[in-house]
Amino acid sequence: MNKFQSMRSAIYNKVWGKPKSALGAYLRRKCDGIPANRRLTLITVMLSLFIITAFFVFGNACYRIGRGQALMERIEPEHIEGLKLPSLGNGDTPDIGQFKDSEYELSGTENENQ
């Protein structure tokens, strides 16, 4: 493990790992003291509050979509203009030697030799 990874690991453990395990241990101690029937009631109430909140958020989003408030503004795409190429009146192909060579190779990367 290099120096950067060890520093990142130390910071991560200090900021997230230790507080998370301390909070988990604290909640475990508090919940172990609650009787089983009361714990089941508490979990049921918390789950019910979560479900009610989720339905409210989903319903509000559907309502706003129905009223058209969800669209802030309609984004129209800008189309690329056509490239003007030289043309000859007699139908021959134009001389492309007048155009400068590309700075890019076939692979799409810049040529470092130029």
C-alpha positions in Angstrom: 0.0 0.0 0.0 1.5 3.4 -1.0 1.6 6.5 1.1 -1.5 8.1 -0.4 -3.7 5.0 0.2 -2.6 4.7 3.8 -3.4 8.4 4.4 -6.7 8.0 2.7 -7.5 4.9 4.8 -6.6 6.7 8.0 -8.7 9.8 7.2 -11.6 7.5 6.2 -11.5 5.6 9.4 -11.3 8.7 11.5 -14.1 10.5 9.7 -16.5 7.6 8.9 -15.4 4.3 10.4 -15.0 5.1 14.1 -18.1 7.3 14.4 -20.2 4.8 12.6 -19.1 1.9 14.8 -19.6 4.1 18.0 -23.1 5.1 16.9 -23.9 1.5 16.1 -22.7 0.3 19.5 -24.7 3.1 21.2 -27.9 2.3 19.4 -27.4 -1.4 20.1 -27.0 -0.8 23.8 -30.1 1.4 23.9 -32.3 -1.0 21.8 -31.2 -4.0 23.9 -32.8 -2.3 27.0 -36.2 -2.0 25.3 -38.6 -4.9 25.9 -39.5 -7.1 22.8 -43.1 -5.9 22.5 -42.2 -2.2 22.8 -39.4 -2.7 20.3 -41.8 -4.3 17.8 -44.2 -1.4 18.3 -41.4 1.2 17.8 -40.2 -0.5 14.6 -43.8 -0.7 13.2 -44.4 3.0 13.9 -41.1 4.0 12.3 -41.7 1.9 9.2 -45.2 3.4 8.9 -43.8 6.9 9.1 -41.3 6.0 6.4 -44.0 4.6 4.1 -46.3 7.6 4.6 -43.4 10.0 3.8 -42.5 7.9 0.7 -46.1 8.0 -0.5 -46.3 11.7 0.1 -43.1 12.4 -1.9 -44.2 10.2 -4.8 -47.7 11.6 -4.8 -46.4 15.2 -4.8 -44.1 14.4 -7.7 -46.9 12.9 -9.7 -49.1 15.9 -9.0 -46.5 18.4 -10.0 -45.8 16.4 -13.2 -49.5 16.4 -14.0 -49.7 20.2 -13.5 -46.7 20.8 -15.7 -44.6 22.4 -12.9 -41.9 19.8 -13.1 -40.7 21.2 -16.5 -38.9 24.3 -15.8 -38.3 25.2 -19.4 -38.3 23.3 -22.6 -34.8 22.9 -24.0 -34.6 23.0 -27.8 -31.6 21.5 -29.5 -29.3 23.7 -31.6 -28.6 22.2 -34.9 -25.2 22.3 -36.5 -24.9 24.4 -39.6 -23.8 22.8 -42.8 -20.1 22.9 -43.7 -19.5 25.0 -46.9 -17.3 23.0 -49.3 -15.9 24.4 -52.5 -17.7 23.1 -55.5 -16.8 23.1 -59.2 -19.5 24.0 -61.7 -18.6 21.1 -64.1 -19.1 18.3 -61.5 -15.4 17.4 -61.0 -14.1 16.8 -57.5 -12.4 19.9 -56.0 -8.7 20.0 -55.2 -8.3 19.3 -51.5 -4.6 20.1 -51.5 -5.3 23.6 -50.6 -6.6 22.6 -47.1 -4.1 22.4 -44.3 -3.2 18.9 -43.0 -4.9 18.0 -39.8 -3.0 18.2 -36.5 -4.7 14.9 -35.5 -3.7 11.4 -36.4 -6.3 8.8 -37.6 -6.7 7.6 -34.0 -8.0 11.1 -33.0 -5.0 12.0 -30.9 -2.7 14.9 -31.6 0.4 14.3 -33.5 3.4 15.3 -31.3 5.9 15.3 -34.2 4.4 18.4 -35.9 
